[in-house]
Amino acid sequence: MSFSTFFGTLRRQWFVVAVVLLIGVLAFILTWPHFRKFTATSTMLASNSPATSSGVLDPSRDPISSAVGLNDLQTLATSEVVLNRVAASLGFSKSKAAALANEVKAKAVFDSDILPIAVTDADPQTAIDTANGIANELSAYSQRLATGRYDELISNLNGQIAERRKDLAAVDKRIQEVSSGDFYVTPDAGTTAVNASLIALEQREQQLETQVEGDQAAAAVTAQQPNLSRSVARQEILAEDPSVVAQRAQLGKDISAMNVGLASYSLNFPGLRGYILEVRREAAAVEAAENHTAKDPGQSESYVAAEIATNKAQAALASDSAQLASVRDQLAGLQTHLTDSAVEGSDIAQLRRAKAAGEDVYTDLSQRLARAKADRAQAGAIGSVVVIDHASDALPALLGRPAVLGAAIAAIFLWLAISLAFLVDGADDRLRTAEAIEKLYGKPVFMPVG
């Protein structure tokens, strides 16, 4: 086909071409609002660790590692759990919220932890707000997953600690009830107080037994001292009486004179026999005076001291014997009490063992709770899924640009106009050119007329 034939056909079918192009213009005007789209992009950074590598209740896991990985974020960006929250925060209608997933594109950059989130919408500000909302919600959702791993553990530990606290309170109450009716059964030591008292009393009994034996020996010795000191006491009393001393002195002189007389004279000497009788009467008088004076041994300090020592020994023996009897009575009473309180003591021991075991478990749970809270706080403070670039503007989509859309529609309708022009012209059976006449009749046309 020559250019003259091509343009001739278009010239003959200009009306068809004009109508089709007019329809194309109308199509551009009508479709332009629908193709007028803007795309906003927010960029995120996520550590490349799959969500399946973490256990929800594994407090030993490094809280810095990501709760969700890059592949998870690509799926979550178009999931209902994220988009519904974004739609609710932006106040979208139900139909808008339902169609939001088709307007979001999240595909990670190859061999990188960068994830662009692109949102396309007819309103550029809505596209910006939606892209930023999805990025923020993904970051918050990842942080909730990171900290949520510990929430169930912390809740469980708090429940166990509360139960242990109730159990310990019940044990304390039971211990108090068992020990409240017995002075010697204490909450802290049970019947150990009775045993301690028994040991102390047994030691005291042994001491008192030794003291009583010593007191008995001392009393036996001191009991003989008053009799032994009587002669000494008599001499002390007589030595301290001046009249007796004077009489003894005079008697001595008289005896000396008598002895001189007996040595010088015989008994027939006149007056010697009478002198001897006088001396004898004087000696008897002195003896009577001495007996009278020394009849009370209590006047002697030695005798009094001996009596006092004897009385002290007897008193010490009586006192220690009384204490020994009292201690033995107490021992018998405590032994009876210990036998009677054996059940309470056994209950106290069992309860205290149960309390010690409960306190060990309570301490372990408290330490685990502290570690879980610390790990949760660390996981919440260090986010591994972060927004590194918020969308600040929205660029028109490829078909949303007027020139691109106009060129596409123009090319389509121009091709359609040319095609229809040739179809219409081909359907017309009139001979319009010299070539058509020559082809039909087989003879040359020398000159067209008219």
ABEGO torsion letter per residue (X at the ends): XBAAAAAAAAAAAAAAAAAAAAAAAAAAAAAAAAABBBBBBBBBBBBBBBAAABBAABAABBAABBABBAAAAAAAAABAAAAAAAAAAAGBBAAAAAAAAAABBBBBBBGBABBBBBBBBABAAAAAAAAAAAAAAAAAAAAAAAAAAAAAAAAAAAAAAAAAAAAAAAAAAAAAAAAAABAABBAAAEAAAAAAAAAAAAAAAAAAAAAAAAAAAAAAAAAAAAAAAAAAAAAAAAAABAAAAAAAAAAAAAAAAAAAAAAABBAABBGAAAAAAAAAAAAAAAAAAAAAAAABAAABAAAAAAAAAAAAAAAAAAAAAAAAAAAAAAAAAAAAAAAAAAAAAAAAAAAAAAAAAAAAAAAAAAAAAAAAAAAAAAAAABBABBBABBBABBBBBAAABAAAAAAAAAAAAAAAAAAAAAAAAAABABBABAAAAAAAAGBBBABBBX
